[in-house]
């Protein structure tokens, strides 16, 4: 192969190597929640990146396979092309044939290695790390196409790797990310304090943050007597008036077994399906000239036992996309409300 054909092939191999290197670092460094939000808005590229992160073991195997193929191509094609191009020049300069080939080979090896490291490795890596979510979105779709094409090869490579790991007593598990339990994190924090790496105030803050998710809801429950509510038949204007009077932007709706009705009944009812109306919805309804009752504007809110840990309660409210929840006592009766803002403050505030 001559230089005219070898140079474009070399550039293509360098570009391919850079593509796989950038993809590998982008998918490892990218923040998955950001990509998931972009995918939820309809971005196919972000969805492909999320899929790659979801099966990270296979993704890394695909990146390594691509890097290996491009590196071998540079060794098999590019180095001989540059060596054969330079050898006649050194031979014409007076070096013997063997010496000319040796010098040309060393220079070609150095040139290809330099291009491989700078153009094919370091520059793509730095580009991907500088903006991992952007890089993952750009590279996600073509890389998923590549992994789909070579998936049988990747599966075989992963299988062989897992067998090797099991042979040395390691249980492979590429589906889970490395995580730490609260107890492990607490020991790390205490050891860091003992070594003088963090201050006592920092240890107190970390310990409180680790303990908070396991604390029960009981101390954060808004009592039934303080629940602000409107009847299901309330007009949008009545909802707005209640919000102005109380300062609440999310107001419970009194209906069958709702917390508001429970309050009037002395707290003896079960929660049923509690509902909440947001002031924003009432304002929009009024602006459109509609007298839609609060019951039709309301959204359901989840119910949790008062013994539920704070961390679990936060997860439940987030899953239901709700800022409020109903707290129930051991007998299943309504004990009050919980507010997501209060829960988050407990998780983030020091003891």
Secondary structure, 3 states (H helix, E strand, C coil): CCHHHHHHHHHHHHHHHHHHHHHHHHHHHCCHHHHHHHHHCCCHHHHHHHHHHHCHHHHHHHHHHHHHHHHHHHHHHHHHHHHHHHHHHHHHCCCCHHHHHHHHHHHHHHHHHHHHHHHHHHHHHHHHHHCHHHHHHHHHHHHHHHHHHCHHHHHHHHHHHHHHHHHCCCCCCCCCCCCCCHHHHHHHHHHHHHCCCCCHHHHHHHHHHHHHCCCECHHHCEEHHHCCEEECCCCHHHHHHHHHHHCCCEEEEECCCCHHHHHHCCCCCECCCCEEEEHHHHHHHHHCCCCCCHHHHCEECCEEECCCEHHHHHHHHHHCCCCEEEEECCCCEEEEEEEHHHHHHHHHCCC
